[in-house]
Amino acid sequence: MSGTAPGAHEELQRGLTNRHLQLIAIGGAIGTGLFLGSGKVISLTGPSVLFIYAVIGCMMFLLMRALGELLLSNLNYKTFGDIAKDLIGPWAGYFVSWTYWITWVVICVADIIAITSYVSYINASIPPWLPALITAAVLMVLNLQPVRFFGEFEFWFSLVKIVAILALIATGIVLLATGFQNPDTGTQAALSHLWDHGGMFPFGASGFLLGFQLGIFSFIGVELVGTAAAETKDPHHNLPRAINSIVVRVLIFYIGALTVIMAITPWDRLDPDQSPFVTTFAYAGFGAAAFAINLVVLISAASSANSGFYSGTRMMHALAHDGHAPSGFALTDSRGVPRRAVFFSAVFVFSAVPILLLGDSVIEAFTFVTSVASTFILFIWSMIAISFIQYLRKYPERHASSAFKTPLPRVVPWIVLAFFAFILVTLFLAEDTRLPLLFTPVWFIALAVSWQFTKRRLLRNGQPLTAAVDLPGTGA
């Protein structure tokens, strides 16, 4: 390519080890929703939240198995967009890549805004724009480093979250074993609290079904293992291990933690506005529990923002490589870092600062936008399932020779798609998510118009509609 800087490349480097990928996979499924929002979810669904997370976890495991088989069927797939364009068509790659980019950039900004609220808890005198500015700058610097630095930071971020949850479970088991008497509720810690307060389904079928729209978004980020796979050493060994651990992660970090919480404090006595993690540690005599969990939540938000920034830059790199974004974003430096894509995404990430300066009304509007972005993830997940259906039709020989076959391959993607359709129905039925859901078609209409202009430009210049994906065993 003419006019590029000396030493410029267009290829990412495989700098993530098995240790990095395993912790990215675990951390991707543990967000602030579990630490901070689980009290509210429990108050609205009761103990049935355990079944909700079990079902969602099962569906995400099946989807990730399909994604894992797709990625390993051709190591030249670098992103979900590569998979979609190769198996569905150029337009699908365009839609998936741009939607995933905007989803994570917006979630990244939302996480930065959330971090400011956590900082204000620690010290209310700090102006909110300052931690936002510092966080955005740190994220940009981190993502200008080789991918192994991203992996290292995510390793430690995830480790903090894991230790916090395991500490909660251990604390809860001790309180259960010693017959702890709850000073606030006057009740004794017991597993029977799971069914003694209105049963496992206290709000009936309607409460149980509507709980899915609250629970599904706790799993945003579980697909990050697919983005990271392109920069992972020995993916044939490391990727299956990361994906197969999803079931254990859901059992321990969601079902295990929430079971302990509801056994110590009856679900109908939990304060929905307080983190149940804080109250559980406080009961055990840890006076600094509120501060400690607030710090964990802050780290969790920083981890999510870091992952979002990373994913956004990799999607922008892929878009440029396909001719769907300015070509300069496809360039990487000698260390495999797409620096121009990082700087471009940073422009949007730094928008958190003026949003905070503009006041509460903008924060409310931004909450609406993040809800819209959250619904986009259902589109991304659905396109992975549709890509797998196309993969079975187009490349049956790859499936037959796969060492990491998806269980019940002819049925699984359809089950997952039906489940996502059910989630869309619950989003429509719930008042706070109905308007954001109805707004999402605006994005896809804009994308459709943009795609027509992009397609005409590429055809006019005699360029392919998208960059070809090399056959397995060829390419980088």
N, C-alpha and C positions, 0 to 999 in steps of 0.2 A: 504494500500500500504506500503510495507516494505521500510525502509530507509528514510521515510519522517520525517520532523521536527515535534517536539511536537506542537500540536495546529494547524497543517496543515489541510486544508479542500480542497474540490474541488467545492464549491458552491459560487456563487455570492450572494450578499445581496440586498434586495430591499430598497435602501436608498434615492431614488429620490422622491420628493413630486410632487403634481400637479403643484405648482409654478415653480419648476425646469423644468418639462417636457414641459410646455407651452412655456417657454422662449427658451428651446433647440429647440423646433419645429419652433419657429419664427426665431431664430438666424441661424438655419440650412439653411434657404432659403435666407439669406441676407449675401452676401459675398463681397469681394473686387471688384468683377466684376461690381457690381452696383455702388459703390462709385467712383472707379477709371476708370473703363473701359466703363462706359455707354456712354461717349462722343464719343468714337470710334464706338460703336455699332450703335448709332444714325446717325453718319456720313455715315455709309454704308447702312443703311436701311431706314432712314427718319422716319416719324411718324408711319410707318407700324410696328415699333418696339413694339408699344402698342398691336397690334393684335398678334404679335409673342409671347410676354410674356403671353397674355391671353390664347392662345392655349396651350402653354407649361404648364402653371399653371393648366389648366383644366385637361390635361393628367396626370400630377403628382398627382393631387387630386384623380383621379380615381385609379391610381396605389396605392396610400397610403390607400385608402379605402379597396382595396383588401388585402394589407399587414396588415391592422388593423384587418380585419376579420380573417385572417390566425393566427395572434398572439393570438387573443382572443379565437380562437377555441381550443387552447391547450396552457395553460400558461407554459408548459414545453419547448416550443420553446424559446430559448434564443437568437438565431442569425438567420440571413438569411440562414446560412449554415445548421442549424437544420431543417428549413422548407424544404430546397431543398433535403436534404438526406432522410427525412421522406416521402416526396411526389413524388420525382423523382427517387432517388437512391443514394447510398453511393458516387459514383463518382461525382454526382452533388454537394453534400455537400463539397467535397474536392475542386472542382473547384471554387465554390462560395466563400468559406472561404479564400483560399489562394489569390484569385484575389482581394477580398475586403481588405485583409490585406495589400497587396503590393500597392494597389491604395491609401489607406489612409496614409501609411508610406511615400510614395513618395510625395503626396500632402503636408504632414506635413513638409517635408524637403524643399519643394518649398516655403511654407509659411514662414519658418524661413529665407530663402534667401531673400524673399520679404521684411521681417521686417528689414533686414540690409539696404536695399535701403531707407526705410522710415526713419530710424534712421540717415542715412547720410544726408537726407534733413534737419533734425533738427540741426545736428552738423557733418559737413563733415570731421572733424579731427579725428573722432572715427574710428579706424580700423574695417573693416567689419566683421572680424572673432570674435570680442569681443561680439557684441550683439547676434551673432549666438550661441556662446558658452553659454552665460548667458540664452538665451531663451530655448535652449535644456535642460540645467540643471534645470531650473524652471519647464519646462514641465514634466521632469522625477519626480521631487519632488512632483508636484501636483498630478500626476497619481499614486504615492505611497500612497496617502491618501484614506480614505474611499470614496465611490462614491458620498456621499452627498457633499463633497468638490468640486468635478468636477461639480456637479449640481449648486453649489453656485457660482463658478467662471463663468460658462456659463450664469447663470442668469444675473450677472452684465455686462458681456461682451455684451450680447444680448441687455440689457437695453440701453447701450450707443448707439448701432447702431440704435435702435428704436427711441430714442430721437432725434438723428441726422436727421433721415428721416422726422419725424413729424415736427421738427423745420424748415426743408427745405420747406415742404408743407405749413406750416403756413406762413412762410416768403413770399412764392410765391403768396399765396392768397391775402396777404396785398398789394404786388406790383401790382397784377392784379386789385384789387379794387381801388387803387389810380391812375391808369393809368400811371404807371411807364414808363419813357422815357429812353430807353437803351442808355447809352453814347457811347458804342462801335459800335452799329449797326445803331443808329439813328431811331430805331423802337419803337413803343409803345407796352407794354405788352398786349397781347390779345390772346384768345383761337383760333382765326381765323388763327394764325400762323400754326396751325396743318394741315390746308388744303390749305393755300394761297401760299405756296412755292413748287409748283410742285405736289400738291395733297397729299393724304395720302400714295400713293404708287409711289413715285417719280422715283424709279428704275425699275418699272414694276414688273412682276411676278418673274423674275429671282432674282432680288435683295431681294424681299420678301422671297422667298424660301431659299436662301442662308443665310439669317439672322438667320434661326433656328439653324444652327450649331454654331453660336456665342452665341445665347441665352440659349441653353440647358444646358451649363456648369455652368451658374449662379445658377442652381438649385441643383448642387451637394451638398449633405449634408441634403437635405430634408428628406432622408430616415434614418437619424440619430435617429429619433424618434422611429424607429423599434429596433435599437441597445439598446437604453436607456430603452425601455419598460421592458426588462428583470430585470432591477434594479429599477423599479418604483412601489411605493406603490399604491394599488387599481387600477391596470391597466384597469379593466372593466369600471371604471368611467373616469379616466384621459386620456387614450389613444384616445377614440373617440373625446373628446373635443379638443385635440391637432390636430388631423387629420382634423376635420371639420372646423378648423380655417384657413386652407390653402387658401381657396378661398378669404377670407377677407384679408389675408396677401398679396396675389398677387395683389389684387385690390388697396390696400393702398401703399405698399412699392415699387412696381414696376410701375404699371400703374399710380397711383396717383402722385408719385414723378416725373416720366418722363414727364407726361402731363404738370405739373407745369413748369418744366425746359424748355420744348419746347414752352410754351406759353410766357415765359419771353424773351427768346432768340430764334429767328427762327432757326430751326434745322440745316439749311445750313450755319449758321453763328457761330455755336459752334466749338470750337477748339477741334479736336479729341484727341489731346495729353494732354488736360487739363481736370481735373475733373469738370463736369458741376455743381457739388455741390459747389465747391469753388467759381466759378464765380457768381452763384446765391446769395450766402451769401455776396460776395463782393459788388454786386450791391445794396444790402440793407444797405451798410455802415458798415459792420462788417470787419474791417481791418485785424483782426486775423483769417479770414476764412480759408486761405491756411494752416496755422499752425493747426487750430482746426480740419479740415477735414483730414489732414495728420495723426493726432493723432487718429482719428476715424478709418481710414484705417489700421493703425498699430494695433489697438485693434481688428479690424475685422480679420486681418491675424493671430493674436495670438489666437483668438477664434477658427478659423478654424484649426490651428495647434493643439490646445488642444483637439478639438473634434476628429481630425485624430489620435492622439496618443491614446486616450481613445478607439476608435473603433478598432484600430490595436491590442491593448492588449487583448480586449475581443474576437476578432477573433482568436488570438493565443491561448488563454485559451480554446476556443471551439475546435480548431484543436487538441490540446493535449488530451482533454477529449475523442475525437473520435479515438485516436491512430494514427492520421495523422501528429503529430508533437511530439517531445520529451515529455514524460509523466510529467516531472517536471514542464512544463509550465501550467499544469492543476491545480497545487496547489494554494490555496489562503491562506492568513493568517487569523487570528482570526477576522479581520475586513472585510473579504470578498474581499481583494485586491489580484489579481494575480501577485504577486511581480516579479516572475521569468519572466513572460511574459512581464512585464513592462521593466525590465532590458534588455531583448533580443531586444525589439523594440527600446529601447534607443540607442543601438549600431548603428542602421541605422539612427536614428534621428540626432545623433552627427556627422554623415558623412557630414552634411551641412558645418561644419567648414573646413575640408580639401578641399571640393569643392570650397569654397570661396577663399582659399589660392592658388589654382591651376590656377586661371585666367579666362579670358573671354571665351576662346574656350570651357572650361569645362561647363561654364554657358550656352552656346549655346547648347551643347550636353544635358545638364540637362533639358533645355526647351523642347527639343525633347522628352525626356523620360517622362516628366510630361504630354505632349500632349498624349502620348501613354496611360499613366495611366488614363487620363481623359476619353478616349474611353472605358476603362474597365468598367466604371460605367454603360454604356449602357448594358453591359452583365449582370451585377448584377440586374439592373432594369428588364431586360427581363426575367431573371430566376425567379424573384418574380411573374411576370405575368404567366409564364409557371407553376409554383408551384400552383398558384390559379386554373388554368385549371385542374390540376391533383387532387386538393383538391375537386373540384366539382364532379369529377368522382369517387374518392375513398371514400369520406365521405359526401354523399348528406345529411345524417341525421344531421351532424354538421351544414351545411349551413342552413338547414330548421329550426334548433333551435337557430341560431345565433341572438343575440340582436343587432348586428351591421352589417347588411347585406350590401354587395356591390350592388350598383344600377346596373340593367341590367347585372347580373353576367355572363350570357352566351355570352354576346357580348363584355363587357368592356375589358377583357384581350386581346382579338384579336384586338380591336381598338388600344390599347396601343402598342402591338407588331408591328402592321402595322406602327404606328407613329415612333417607334424606327428604323424600317427598312428604313423609309423615311429619318430620321436623318443620318443614315449611308450613304445613297446616297449623301446627301448634304456634308458630311465630305469628301467623295471621290471626289466630284466635286470641292471643294475648294482647292486651291493649297497648302496652309500652313498646312492643316490637312490631305492631301492625303497620304503622306509618313508615318506619325505616324500610320494612320489607317492600312496601308498595313503591318506595322511592328508587329501589335498586334498578328497575328497568331503564331509568334515565341513563345510568352509566353504560348499560349494554347498547342502548340506542346510539349514544355518543361513540362507542367503540365501533359499532357497525358502520357509521358514517366515516370515521377515521380510517377504517380498514379499506373502504372503497377508494379513498384518496391515496393511501399507501400503495394499494394494488396497482392503481393507474400509474403512479410514479415509477414503480418497479418495472412495469411492462413497457412504459415509454422509454426507459433507460436500457431496455434489453436485459434486465436482471431477473433472476429467478424470484418467485414469490416468497421463498424462504430458503435459508441455507440448507443444503442437503445434510442428512444425518448419515455418517459413514456406516457401512455394514459391520456387524460384530467381528472383532479381531483385526479391524483396520483403524486408521486415524490415530488420534493422540492416545 
